[in-house]
Amino acid sequence: MKRFVFTTLLVCVCTAFLTFAADTKVARVTTVEPDSGKVGEIALAKGENLNKDVVADLYLTDGKNDTKVVITERTNDSISFKIPQIKAGRYRLMTGSKTSLIEQPVMFEVSEQ
């Protein structure tokens, strides 16, 4: 009897976990246009699940320092952002939700002024 109760409970917990995991949306950035720009210019990140419910903030990161960008416009599949005041170099885009930061496989180059 104990084995049956334990097995039933385990199946219920696994089912609940899989149902929750299947409903969780993850942001994915696939491209940035243009792929380089100067401070103050606008760039467009394209991908999936980029709406405000999934992506609260967008960052440029060099792996050590994360710089939050100003989002100027967004849809479910794109985010327009203003290039922040940071030194010239190559950066990855990073999406931030309420619970996590995800470094995206997209590079952006900030050019000299």
MDAnalysis code that builds the backbone (N, CA, C; Angstrom):
import MDAnalysis as mda
import numpy as np

u = mda.Universe.empty(339, n_residues=113, atom_resindex=np.repeat(np.arange(113), 3), trajectory=True)
u.add_TopologyAttr("name", ["N", "CA", "C"] * 113)
u.add_TopologyAttr("resid", np.arange(1, 114))
u.add_TopologyAttr("resname", ["MET", "LYS", "ARG", "PHE", "VAL", "PHE", "THR", "THR", "LEU", "LEU", "VAL", "CYS", "VAL", "CYS", "THR", "ALA", "PHE", "LEU", "THR", "PHE", "ALA", "ALA", "ASP", "THR", "LYS", "VAL", "ALA", "ARG", "VAL", "THR", "THR", "VAL", "GLU", "PRO", "ASP", "SER", "GLY", "LYS", "VAL", "GLY", "GLU", "ILE", "ALA", "LEU", "ALA", "LYS", "GLY", "GLU", "ASN", "LEU", "ASN", "LYS", "ASP", "VAL", "VAL", "ALA", "ASP", "LEU", "TYR", "LEU", "THR", "ASP", "GLY", "LYS", "ASN", "ASP", "THR", "LYS", "VAL", "VAL", "ILE", "THR", "GLU", "ARG", "THR", "ASN", "ASP", "SER", "ILE", "SER", "PHE", "LYS", "ILE", "PRO", "GLN", "ILE", "LYS", "ALA", "GLY", "ARG", "TYR", "ARG", "LEU", "MET", "THR", "GLY", "SER", "LYS", "THR", "SER", "LEU", "ILE", "GLU", "GLN", "PRO", "VAL", "MET", "PHE", "GLU", "VAL", "SER", "GLU", "GLN"])
u.atoms.positions = np.array([
    [0.826, -1.194, 0.000],
    [0.000, 0.000, 0.000],
    [0.874, 1.262, 0.000],
    [1.926, 1.259, 0.823],
    [2.811, 2.413, 0.874],
    [3.472, 2.655, -0.480],
    [3.850, 1.592, -1.130],
    [4.493, 1.696, -2.438],
    [3.530, 2.314, -3.462],
    [2.255, 1.929, -3.407],
    [1.251, 2.465, -4.319],
    [1.056, 3.968, -4.093],
    [0.949, 4.376, -2.839],
    [0.772, 5.796, -2.501],
    [1.990, 6.598, -2.957],
    [3.175, 6.068, -2.680],
    [4.405, 6.762, -3.088],
    [4.476, 6.898, -4.613],
    [4.174, 5.838, -5.338],
    [4.212, 5.866, -6.806],
    [3.193, 6.846, -7.355],
    [1.994, 6.845, -6.810],
    [0.950, 7.776, -7.254],
    [1.371, 9.219, -6.999],
    [1.930, 9.480, -5.836],
    [2.397, 10.823, -5.506],
    [3.524, 11.255, -6.433],
    [4.443, 10.368, -6.697],
    [5.560, 10.664, -7.593],
    [5.072, 10.988, -8.999],
    [4.108, 10.234, -9.503],
    [3.547, 10.485, -10.840],
    [2.861, 11.851, -10.865],
    [2.137, 12.196, -9.835],
    [1.456, 13.498, -9.783],
    [2.457, 14.654, -9.780],
    [3.517, 14.530, -8.988],
    [4.537, 15.578, -8.922],
    [5.230, 15.724, -10.273],
    [5.593, 14.628, -10.909],
    [6.260, 14.679, -12.220],
    [5.348, 15.289, -13.272],
    [4.080, 14.938, -13.266],
    [3.121, 15.495, -14.218],
    [2.982, 17.003, -14.020],
    [2.886, 17.438, -12.775],
    [2.767, 18.871, -12.496],
    [4.014, 19.611, -12.963],
    [5.198, 19.052, -12.715],
    [6.449, 19.686, -13.135],
    [6.515, 19.792, -14.652],
    [6.201, 18.728, -15.359],
    [6.256, 18.735, -16.823],
    [5.242, 19.705, -17.420],
    [4.074, 19.805, -16.816],
    [3.060, 20.754, -17.288],
    [3.558, 22.183, -17.115],
    [4.151, 22.494, -15.957],
    [4.683, 23.835, -15.718],
    [5.832, 24.139, -16.666],
    [6.743, 23.197, -16.851],
    [7.907, 23.405, -17.718],
    [7.497, 23.616, -19.161],
    [6.463, 22.951, -19.609],
    [6.012, 23.094, -20.995],
    [5.394, 24.461, -21.242],
    [4.814, 25.083, -20.203],
    [4.177, 26.389, -20.356],
    [5.146, 27.550, -20.208],
    [6.357, 27.311, -19.772],
    [7.335, 28.361, -19.556],
    [7.956, 28.775, -20.884],
    [7.869, 30.066, -21.179],
    [8.451, 30.584, -22.413],
    [9.834, 31.141, -22.126],
    [10.755, 30.889, -23.038],
    [12.117, 31.364, -22.906],
    [12.420, 32.295, -24.070],
    [12.997, 33.441, -23.763],
    [13.372, 34.400, -24.805],
    [14.544, 33.858, -25.612],
    [14.521, 34.165, -26.902],
    [15.635, 33.758, -27.773],
    [15.875, 34.870, -28.778],
    [17.077, 35.452, -28.739],
    [17.478, 36.480, -29.704],
    [18.307, 35.784, -30.776],
    [17.933, 35.997, -32.046],
    [18.622, 35.324, -33.147],
    [19.477, 36.263, -33.990],
    [19.105, 37.536, -34.074],
    [19.878, 38.506, -34.854],
    [19.762, 39.896, -34.239],
    [20.724, 40.745, -34.592],
    [20.667, 42.167, -34.240],
    [20.973, 42.941, -35.509],
    [20.150, 43.934, -35.805],
    [20.332, 44.760, -37.004],
    [20.400, 46.227, -36.602],
    [21.400, 46.953, -37.000],
    [22.637, 46.454, -37.591],
    [23.436, 45.709, -36.528],
    [24.528, 45.055, -36.925],
    [25.309, 44.296, -35.948],
    [26.376, 45.138, -35.264],
    [26.398, 46.439, -35.589],
    [27.289, 47.371, -34.900],
    [26.668, 48.756, -34.925],
    [27.104, 49.614, -33.996],
    [26.580, 50.969, -33.943],
    [27.306, 51.808, -32.916],
    [27.022, 53.103, -32.940],
    [27.639, 54.048, -32.002],
    [26.689, 54.349, -30.849],
    [27.270, 54.842, -29.762],
    [26.487, 55.216, -28.590],
    [25.375, 56.181, -29.002],
    [24.161, 55.905, -28.537],
    [23.014, 56.764, -28.818],
    [22.183, 56.317, -30.009],
    [22.735, 55.456, -30.866],
    [21.983, 54.962, -32.019],
    [21.010, 53.871, -31.578],
    [20.076, 53.540, -32.476],
    [19.068, 52.520, -32.192],
    [19.412, 51.243, -32.953],
    [19.290, 50.101, -32.274],
    [19.494, 48.790, -32.891],
    [18.235, 47.958, -32.649],
    [18.068, 46.917, -33.457],
    [16.876, 46.069, -33.377],
    [17.287, 44.617, -33.163],
    [16.897, 44.060, -32.025],
    [17.138, 42.650, -31.732],
    [15.899, 41.869, -32.153],
    [16.102, 40.785, -32.926],
    [14.981, 39.974, -33.400],
    [15.108, 38.563, -32.841],
    [13.958, 37.933, -32.610],
    [13.958, 36.576, -32.090],
    [12.563, 36.118, -31.736],
    [12.457, 35.372, -30.641],
    [11.179, 34.804, -30.196],
    [10.949, 35.110, -28.723],
    [9.685, 35.266, -28.365],
    [9.280, 35.481, -26.967],
    [9.989, 36.678, -26.343],
    [9.966, 37.795, -27.038],
    [10.642, 39.000, -26.542],
    [9.676, 40.016, -25.942],
    [8.438, 39.616, -25.728],
    [7.466, 40.553, -25.160],
    [7.766, 40.833, -23.689],
    [7.072, 41.808, -23.136],
    [7.348, 42.283, -21.778],
    [7.084, 41.222, -20.705],
    [6.191, 40.275, -20.982],
    [5.908, 39.216, -20.016],
    [7.090, 38.274, -19.837],
    [7.927, 38.140, -20.876],
    [9.062, 37.212, -20.830],
    [10.375, 37.954, -20.577],
    [10.567, 39.094, -21.245],
    [11.816, 39.858, -21.125],
    [11.522, 41.182, -20.432],
    [11.987, 41.307, -19.204],
    [11.797, 42.557, -18.460],
    [12.839, 43.591, -18.860],
    [14.102, 43.133, -19.048],
    [15.210, 44.036, -19.354],
    [16.127, 43.406, -20.397],
    [16.894, 44.266, -21.059],
    [17.878, 43.826, -22.046],
    [19.215, 44.463, -21.685],
    [20.293, 43.686, -21.804],
    [21.630, 44.149, -21.422],
    [22.623, 43.884, -22.543],
    [23.701, 44.656, -22.548],
    [24.898, 44.332, -23.313],
    [25.926, 43.885, -22.288],
    [26.589, 42.754, -22.532],
    [27.556, 42.240, -21.566],
    [28.849, 41.846, -22.255],
    [29.949, 42.097, -21.566],
    [31.253, 41.650, -22.063],
    [31.726, 40.422, -21.285],
    [30.844, 39.849, -20.496],
    [31.179, 38.685, -19.683],
    [31.504, 39.046, -18.254],
    [31.881, 40.299, -18.024],
    [32.199, 40.768, -16.670],
    [31.249, 41.878, -16.244],
    [30.986, 42.797, -17.157],
    [30.139, 43.949, -16.868],
    [28.879, 43.885, -17.713],
    [27.732, 44.021, -17.052],
    [26.437, 44.023, -17.720],
    [25.896, 45.445, -17.716],
    [25.563, 45.958, -18.908],
    [25.046, 47.322, -19.030],
    [23.617, 47.262, -19.548],
    [22.696, 47.769, -18.755],
    [21.287, 47.779, -19.136],
    [21.073, 48.781, -20.263],
    [20.271, 48.394, -21.273],
    [19.954, 49.302, -22.375],
    [18.543, 49.842, -22.185],
    [18.258, 50.962, -22.831],
    [16.917, 51.533, -22.819],
    [16.144, 50.921, -23.982],
    [15.045, 50.252, -23.657],
    [14.186, 49.664, -24.686],
    [13.266, 50.756, -25.201],
    [13.302, 51.003, -26.520],
    [12.494, 52.071, -27.106],
    [11.191, 51.566, -27.695],
    [11.168, 50.294, -28.097],
    [9.971, 49.713, -28.697],
    [10.111, 48.197, -28.649],
    [8.975, 47.496, -28.563],
    [9.055, 46.034, -28.553],
    [7.786, 45.398, -29.104],
    [7.953, 44.199, -29.657],
    [6.858, 43.321, -30.057],
    [7.216, 41.933, -29.517],
    [6.420, 40.942, -29.854],
    [6.729, 39.585, -29.411],
    [8.018, 39.051, -30.042],
    [8.355, 39.566, -31.246],
    [9.537, 39.036, -31.935],
    [10.639, 40.061, -32.183],
    [10.579, 41.218, -31.542],
    [11.674, 42.190, -31.693],
    [11.699, 43.193, -30.534],
    [12.908, 43.703, -30.287],
    [13.113, 44.765, -29.294],
    [14.040, 45.802, -29.919],
    [13.584, 47.058, -29.977],
    [14.443, 48.171, -30.384],
    [15.061, 48.745, -29.120],
    [16.369, 49.022, -29.195],
    [17.033, 49.560, -28.013],
    [18.063, 50.611, -28.402],
    [18.310, 51.519, -27.445],
    [19.292, 52.576, -27.626],
    [20.629, 52.088, -27.093],
    [21.686, 52.261, -27.886],
    [23.020, 51.825, -27.476],
    [23.487, 52.722, -26.328],
    [23.802, 52.120, -25.184],
    [24.159, 52.906, -23.993],
    [25.577, 53.478, -24.069],
    [25.883, 54.340, -23.120],
    [27.206, 54.951, -23.008],
    [28.171, 53.920, -22.422],
    [28.845, 53.167, -23.301],
    [29.846, 52.185, -22.889],
    [31.018, 52.264, -23.844],
    [32.149, 51.684, -23.430],
    [33.341, 51.753, -24.272],
    [33.165, 50.892, -25.520],
    [33.880, 51.232, -26.565],
    [33.818, 50.484, -27.821],
    [34.279, 49.049, -27.585],
    [33.650, 48.120, -28.289],
    [34.010, 46.708, -28.153],
    [32.880, 45.797, -28.571],
    [33.125, 44.488, -28.453],
    [32.128, 43.475, -28.806],
    [31.399, 43.013, -27.544],
    [30.077, 42.944, -27.649],
    [29.233, 42.579, -26.520],
    [28.207, 41.530, -26.941],
    [27.787, 40.728, -25.996],
    [26.661, 39.814, -26.199],
    [25.407, 40.486, -25.665],
    [24.277, 40.138, -26.263],
    [23.010, 40.569, -25.706],
    [22.614, 39.593, -24.615],
    [21.978, 40.109, -23.571],
    [21.522, 39.286, -22.466],
    [20.111, 39.716, -22.097],
    [19.200, 38.766, -22.032],
    [17.820, 39.058, -21.658],
    [17.650, 38.818, -20.167],
    [16.848, 39.658, -19.551],
    [16.578, 39.533, -18.130],
    [15.098, 39.390, -17.868],
    [14.736, 38.354, -17.123],
    [13.353, 38.183, -16.695],
    [13.297, 38.503, -15.200],
    [12.170, 38.227, -14.587],
    [12.047, 38.478, -13.149],
    [12.918, 37.524, -12.330],
    [13.266, 36.375, -12.930],
    [13.983, 35.362, -12.166],
    [15.359, 34.993, -12.711],
    [15.687, 35.392, -13.943],
    [16.968, 34.940, -14.500],
    [17.511, 35.884, -15.560],
    [18.805, 35.749, -15.798],
    [19.481, 36.437, -16.895],
    [19.988, 35.364, -17.848],
    [19.735, 35.547, -19.156],
    [20.170, 34.561, -20.144],
    [21.021, 35.263, -21.188],
    [22.285, 34.851, -21.280],
    [23.182, 35.382, -22.292],
    [22.784, 34.771, -23.626],
    [22.527, 35.629, -24.594],
    [22.060, 35.184, -25.905],
    [23.252, 34.954, -26.843],
    [23.087, 34.093, -27.854],
    [24.194, 33.783, -28.771],
    [24.348, 34.804, -29.901],
    [24.193, 36.069, -29.568],
    [24.244, 37.141, -30.560],
    [25.252, 38.192, -30.101],
    [26.133, 38.601, -31.003],
    [27.137, 39.618, -30.693],
    [26.724, 40.955, -31.302],
    [27.112, 42.033, -30.613],
    [26.896, 43.402, -31.089],
    [28.162, 44.183, -30.827],
    [28.583, 44.966, -31.809],
    [29.805, 45.756, -31.657],
    [29.471, 47.227, -31.504],
    [29.970, 47.804, -30.409],
    [29.822, 49.240, -30.190],
    [31.059, 49.888, -30.799],
    [30.828, 50.815, -31.754],
    [31.920, 51.479, -32.478],
    [32.386, 52.724, -31.753],
    [33.579, 53.173, -32.121],
    [34.118, 54.442, -31.588],
    [33.208, 55.583, -31.997],
    [33.191, 56.645, -31.199],
    [32.386, 57.828, -31.506],
    [32.860, 58.501, -32.706],
])
